[in-house]
Amino acid sequence: MGNAFFAMKNNHVKGCGEPINFTNDDPKKYYGYFENEYGEQWVFVYDQRTGDAELRGGDAGWGNTYKIKEGRNLDLILNESKKVWLHACWSAASAFPKE
């Protein structure tokens, strides 16, 4: 593959931990990125092989992984804009058939 064409800097304070580096080296994973008007950042990852999805966010601590089932996570309270984004990610990613 070529050079990276999309890179984001961490907006969160040190206490939120260090985000992992996400790359799209695995063609069977779908990635989504969200940043709201407050600079809160979230990354969605969906594995097409298993149908498993996870969410990570700086304001929830980058080291924490939240499992997504049917486009939702019951452990997080998300505002409306985050819910809309998460639903869009789930809809796009889960449109691919599992292997």
C-alpha positions as CSV (number, residue, x, y, z in Angstrom):
1,M,0.0,0.0,0.0
2,G,1.0,3.6,-0.3
3,N,1.5,6.3,2.2
4,A,-1.0,7.2,4.9
5,F,-3.5,9.8,3.8
6,F,-5.4,10.3,7.0
7,A,-3.8,10.9,10.4
8,M,-5.2,12.5,13.6
9,K,-3.4,13.8,16.6
10,N,-4.6,12.9,20.1
11,N,-6.7,15.8,21.6
12,H,-7.0,14.3,25.0
13,V,-5.0,15.0,28.2
14,K,-2.3,12.7,29.4
15,G,-4.7,11.2,32.0
16,C,-6.8,9.6,29.2
17,G,-3.9,7.4,28.3
18,E,-2.1,7.0,25.0
19,P,-4.2,5.9,22.0
20,I,-3.0,2.9,20.0
21,N,-2.0,3.4,16.4
22,F,-4.7,2.3,14.1
23,T,-3.8,1.2,10.6
24,N,-5.8,-0.4,7.9
25,D,-3.3,-3.1,7.1
26,D,-6.0,-5.8,7.7
27,P,-8.4,-5.6,4.7
28,K,-11.0,-7.5,6.7
29,K,-11.5,-4.8,9.3
30,Y,-13.6,-1.7,9.0
31,Y,-12.5,1.5,10.8
32,G,-14.5,4.6,11.6
33,Y,-13.4,7.8,13.3
34,F,-15.4,10.5,15.0
35,E,-14.5,13.8,16.6
36,N,-17.2,16.1,18.1
37,E,-17.2,19.8,18.6
38,Y,-15.4,19.4,21.9
39,G,-12.5,17.5,20.4
40,E,-13.6,14.2,21.9
41,Q,-12.3,11.4,19.7
42,W,-13.6,7.9,19.1
43,V,-12.5,5.0,16.9
44,F,-14.7,2.1,15.8
45,V,-13.2,-1.2,14.6
46,Y,-15.3,-4.0,13.1
47,D,-13.8,-7.4,12.2
48,Q,-15.6,-8.8,9.1
49,R,-14.4,-12.3,9.9
50,T,-16.1,-12.5,13.3
51,G,-18.7,-9.8,13.2
52,D,-17.2,-8.4,16.4
53,A,-16.9,-4.7,16.9
54,E,-15.2,-2.5,19.5
55,L,-15.1,1.2,20.4
56,R,-12.3,3.3,21.9
57,G,-12.5,6.9,23.0
58,G,-10.1,9.3,24.6
59,D,-12.6,10.7,27.1
60,A,-13.5,7.1,28.1
61,G,-9.7,6.3,28.4
62,W,-7.9,5.1,25.3
63,G,-6.8,1.9,27.1
64,N,-10.5,0.8,27.5
65,T,-12.2,-1.3,24.8
66,Y,-16.0,-1.3,24.6
67,K,-17.6,-4.2,22.8
68,I,-20.4,-3.3,20.4
69,K,-23.3,-5.6,19.8
70,E,-26.0,-4.9,17.3
71,G,-24.6,-1.3,16.9
72,R,-24.8,-0.5,20.7
73,N,-22.8,-0.7,23.8
74,L,-24.7,-0.9,27.1
75,D,-21.7,0.2,29.2
76,L,-21.4,3.7,27.8
77,I,-23.7,6.7,27.9
78,L,-23.3,8.4,24.5
79,N,-24.9,11.7,23.4
80,E,-27.0,11.8,20.3
81,S,-24.2,12.8,17.9
82,K,-22.1,9.8,19.0
83,K,-25.0,7.5,18.8
84,V,-25.7,8.6,15.2
85,W,-22.1,8.1,14.3
86,L,-21.9,4.7,15.9
87,H,-25.1,3.6,14.1
88,A,-23.6,4.7,10.8
89,C,-20.4,2.8,11.4
90,W,-22.3,-0.3,12.4
91,S,-24.6,-0.1,9.4
92,A,-21.7,0.3,7.0
93,A,-19.4,-2.3,8.5
94,S,-22.0,-5.0,9.1
95,A,-23.2,-4.8,5.5
96,F,-20.3,-7.0,4.6
97,P,-21.0,-10.7,5.0
98,K,-19.0,-12.6,7.7
99,E,-16.5,-15.1,6.3
